[in-house]
Amino acid sequence: MAIGEDPSPPDDEHVRTCERCARELDALRHVVSTMKGPVPEEDELLTPPADLWSSIGDELGLRREENSVVDTGGETPTAGKTPADSGRPSPSAVRALRPRRLQRMSVALAACAALLGAAAGSTITWWVTRDDTTVSATDGRRLDSLQANSAGYARLTGGSGHRTLAITVKGLPRTSGYFEVWLMDRSHTKLVSMGVLGSDGRASLPVPSNIDLREYSVVDVSVQPYNGKPDHSGDSIVRGPYAG
């Protein structure tokens, strides 16, 4: 699904209703879009840890053979060593392999999934959303970031009849529209608009007493165009359970 293949109906339904799988799919889609992007200059490439390639091989159950033929993109490995043994490919080897990277997308994603496992949702989300903005833990629970460079926090305060949803979002994307705050159920099929996010990325919104928070336990912030339609645009920035 991350590389654009159509899922089976059961798989599609599962991803739409499983928050963990939906987060992991979003993270892997970001990997795909990054690999499809412009090729970085050689001095922009980061050197991976020395044990990365062997760790991926071990996780996938691959065996290294001393005399096996290794595709090095036209470069000759150091005598007696495979690229996995030497720790990392050289930048020129990476650039030589780059034209074939899209054909090997499935293998790359399988390696990512095996290496990261259950941590993919949190670790990759941190990687794509990190910024220099500091947000206090008192702002609430960290929401899942659905767009790069965005981070959100939400907290529910007060008791019955005087409940308030406080939300903070950093790294808002540019838009000619506005940002709307929603409460959703866990399937993301039922939703109620709470109000509009302020220009500073913050909002403190009253929550009506007749909204069952046991059902509407997820907060979502979307980018909305000025088109006169009250529906959710389908373009979410952050989403997740709130604190409180």
C-alpha positions as CSV (number, residue, x, y, z in Angstrom):
1,M,0.0,0.0,0.0
2,A,2.9,2.4,0.8
3,I,4.3,2.0,-2.8
4,G,0.9,2.6,-4.4
5,E,-0.5,-1.0,-4.8
6,D,-4.3,-1.4,-4.3
7,P,-5.0,-3.4,-1.1
8,S,-7.6,-6.1,-0.8
9,P,-10.9,-5.0,0.8
10,P,-10.1,-6.8,4.1
11,D,-6.6,-5.1,4.3
12,D,-8.0,-1.7,3.4
13,E,-10.7,-2.0,6.1
14,H,-8.1,-3.1,8.6
15,V,-5.8,-0.2,8.0
16,R,-8.7,2.3,8.2
17,T,-9.8,0.9,11.6
18,C,-6.4,0.0,13.2
19,E,-4.6,3.1,14.5
20,R,-1.2,1.3,14.9
21,C,-1.2,0.1,11.3
22,A,-2.4,3.4,9.9
23,R,0.5,5.2,11.7
24,E,3.0,2.7,10.3
25,L,1.5,3.1,6.8
26,D,1.8,6.8,7.0
27,A,5.5,6.5,8.1
28,L,6.3,4.1,5.3
29,R,4.6,6.3,2.8
30,H,6.9,9.1,3.9
31,V,9.9,6.7,3.2
32,V,8.6,6.1,-0.3
33,S,8.1,9.9,-1.0
34,T,11.6,10.6,0.2
35,M,13.1,7.9,-2.0
36,K,11.2,9.3,-5.0
37,G,12.4,12.8,-4.3
38,P,15.5,14.5,-5.8
39,V,18.8,12.6,-5.5
40,P,20.8,14.3,-2.7
41,E,24.3,15.5,-3.4
42,E,27.1,13.2,-2.2
43,D,28.1,15.5,0.6
44,E,24.4,15.4,1.8
45,L,24.4,11.6,2.3
46,L,24.6,10.5,5.9
47,T,26.9,7.6,6.8
48,P,24.9,4.8,8.5
49,P,26.1,3.1,11.6
50,A,28.7,0.4,10.9
51,D,26.4,-2.4,12.1
52,L,23.2,-1.3,10.2
53,W,23.5,-3.6,7.2
54,S,24.4,-6.7,9.3
55,S,21.5,-5.9,11.7
56,I,19.0,-5.8,8.8
57,G,20.4,-9.0,7.4
58,D,20.1,-10.7,10.8
59,E,16.5,-9.4,11.3
60,L,15.5,-10.7,7.8
61,G,17.3,-14.1,8.4
62,L,19.7,-13.6,5.5
63,R,22.9,-15.6,5.5
64,R,26.2,-14.2,4.3
65,E,28.4,-16.5,2.2
66,E,32.1,-15.7,2.0
67,N,32.1,-16.7,-1.7
68,S,28.7,-15.4,-2.7
69,V,28.3,-12.9,-5.5
70,V,27.5,-9.5,-4.2
71,D,26.0,-6.6,-6.2
72,T,28.0,-3.6,-5.3
73,G,26.9,-1.3,-8.1
74,G,30.1,-1.7,-10.1
75,E,32.5,-1.3,-7.2
76,T,34.8,-4.1,-6.0
77,P,34.5,-5.0,-2.3
78,T,37.5,-5.2,0.0
79,A,39.1,-8.5,-0.4
80,G,37.6,-11.1,1.9
81,K,34.7,-8.9,2.9
82,T,31.2,-8.3,1.7
83,P,29.6,-4.9,2.0
84,A,27.8,-6.1,5.1
85,D,31.1,-7.2,6.6
86,S,32.8,-3.9,5.9
87,G,29.9,-2.1,7.6
88,R,28.7,0.5,5.0
89,P,28.9,1.2,1.3
90,S,30.8,4.2,0.0
91,P,28.9,7.3,-1.2
92,S,29.8,6.5,-4.8
93,A,28.4,3.0,-4.4
94,V,25.2,4.5,-3.1
95,R,25.0,6.8,-6.1
96,A,25.6,4.0,-8.5
97,L,22.8,2.0,-7.0
98,R,20.4,5.0,-6.9
99,P,19.0,4.5,-10.5
100,R,17.7,1.1,-9.4
101,R,16.3,2.2,-6.1
102,L,12.7,2.3,-7.1
103,Q,12.7,-1.2,-8.5
104,R,14.0,-2.3,-5.1
105,M,11.5,-0.3,-3.1
106,S,9.7,-3.4,-1.8
107,V,12.9,-4.8,-0.5
108,A,13.8,-1.5,1.2
109,L,10.4,-1.3,2.9
110,A,10.6,-4.9,4.0
111,A,14.0,-4.1,5.6
112,C,12.6,-1.0,7.3
113,A,9.6,-2.9,8.7
114,A,11.7,-5.8,10.0
115,L,14.3,-3.5,11.5
116,L,11.9,-1.1,13.1
117,G,9.0,-3.4,13.9
118,A,6.5,-2.0,16.4
119,A,8.7,1.1,16.9
120,A,8.2,2.3,13.3
121,G,5.2,4.4,14.2
122,S,7.0,6.3,17.0
123,T,10.6,6.4,15.7
124,I,9.9,7.4,12.1
125,T,7.2,9.9,13.2
126,W,9.8,11.6,15.4
127,W,12.3,11.6,12.5
128,V,9.9,13.3,10.1
129,T,8.4,15.8,12.6
130,R,11.3,16.9,14.7
131,D,11.8,20.6,14.9
132,D,13.4,23.2,17.1
133,T,10.1,24.1,18.8
134,T,9.8,23.2,22.5
135,V,6.4,22.3,23.8
136,S,5.8,21.6,27.5
137,A,4.4,18.2,28.6
138,T,1.6,20.2,30.3
139,D,0.2,20.9,26.8
140,G,-1.1,17.4,26.7
141,R,-0.5,14.1,25.0
142,R,1.6,14.0,21.9
143,L,-0.6,13.3,18.8
144,D,0.4,11.3,15.8
145,S,2.0,13.6,13.1
146,L,0.4,13.0,9.7
147,Q,2.5,15.7,7.9
148,A,6.2,16.3,8.0
149,N,7.4,19.0,10.4
150,S,4.1,19.1,12.3
151,A,3.6,18.2,16.0
152,G,0.5,18.4,18.1
153,Y,-0.5,18.1,21.7
154,A,-4.0,17.9,23.2
155,R,-5.5,17.8,26.7
156,L,-9.1,17.7,28.1
157,T,-9.7,19.6,31.3
158,G,-12.7,20.3,33.5
159,G,-15.6,18.2,34.6
160,S,-19.1,17.4,33.3
161,G,-20.7,20.5,31.8
162,H,-17.5,22.6,31.8
163,R,-15.1,20.6,29.7
164,T,-12.4,22.2,27.6
165,L,-10.2,20.8,24.9
166,A,-6.8,22.5,24.8
167,I,-4.7,21.9,21.7
168,T,-1.4,23.1,20.4
169,V,0.0,22.4,17.0
170,K,3.5,23.4,15.9
171,G,4.9,23.4,12.3
172,L,1.6,24.2,10.6
173,P,1.8,24.0,6.8
174,R,1.1,27.0,4.6
175,T,-2.5,27.3,3.5
176,S,-4.9,29.7,2.0
177,G,-7.6,28.1,4.1
178,Y,-7.9,27.5,7.9
179,F,-7.3,24.7,10.5
180,E,-10.2,22.9,12.1
181,V,-10.3,20.8,15.2
182,W,-12.4,17.7,15.4
183,L,-13.4,15.0,17.8
184,M,-13.6,11.5,16.3
185,D,-14.3,7.9,17.3
186,R,-11.5,5.4,16.9
187,S,-12.7,4.2,13.5
188,H,-12.4,7.8,12.2
189,T,-15.9,7.5,10.7
190,K,-17.8,9.6,13.2
191,L,-16.7,13.1,13.9
192,V,-17.8,16.4,15.4
193,S,-16.3,19.8,14.7
194,M,-15.0,21.6,17.8
195,G,-13.8,24.9,16.3
196,V,-10.9,26.6,14.6
197,L,-7.3,26.6,15.5
198,G,-5.8,30.0,16.2
199,S,-3.2,31.6,14.0
200,D,-0.6,30.8,16.8
201,G,-1.5,27.1,16.5
202,R,-3.4,27.0,19.8
203,A,-7.0,26.7,20.7
204,S,-9.1,26.2,23.9
205,L,-12.4,24.9,22.9
206,P,-15.5,24.1,25.0
207,V,-16.8,20.5,24.7
208,P,-20.6,20.1,24.9
209,S,-21.7,17.9,27.8
210,N,-23.8,15.7,25.5
211,I,-20.7,14.5,23.6
212,D,-19.8,11.0,24.9
213,L,-16.0,11.2,25.3
214,R,-15.8,7.4,25.7
215,E,-16.8,7.2,22.0
216,Y,-15.2,10.4,20.7
217,S,-11.8,9.7,22.2
218,V,-9.6,11.0,19.3
219,V,-8.8,14.6,18.3
220,D,-7.9,15.6,14.7
221,V,-6.7,18.8,13.1
222,S,-7.3,19.3,9.4
223,V,-6.5,21.8,6.7
224,Q,-9.8,23.2,5.4
225,P,-10.3,25.2,2.2
226,Y,-12.7,28.1,2.1
227,N,-15.2,26.3,-0.1
228,G,-18.4,26.6,2.0
229,K,-18.5,22.9,2.8
230,P,-18.7,21.8,6.4
231,D,-17.2,18.3,5.8
232,H,-13.7,17.2,6.8
233,S,-11.3,17.8,3.9
234,G,-9.5,14.5,4.4
235,D,-6.2,16.5,4.8
236,S,-5.2,15.9,8.5
237,I,-2.1,17.4,10.1
238,V,-2.2,15.6,13.5
239,R,-4.4,13.0,15.1
240,G,-4.6,10.9,18.2
241,P,-6.0,10.3,21.7
242,Y,-5.9,13.4,24.0
243,A,-4.8,13.5,27.6
244,G,-7.4,13.8,30.4
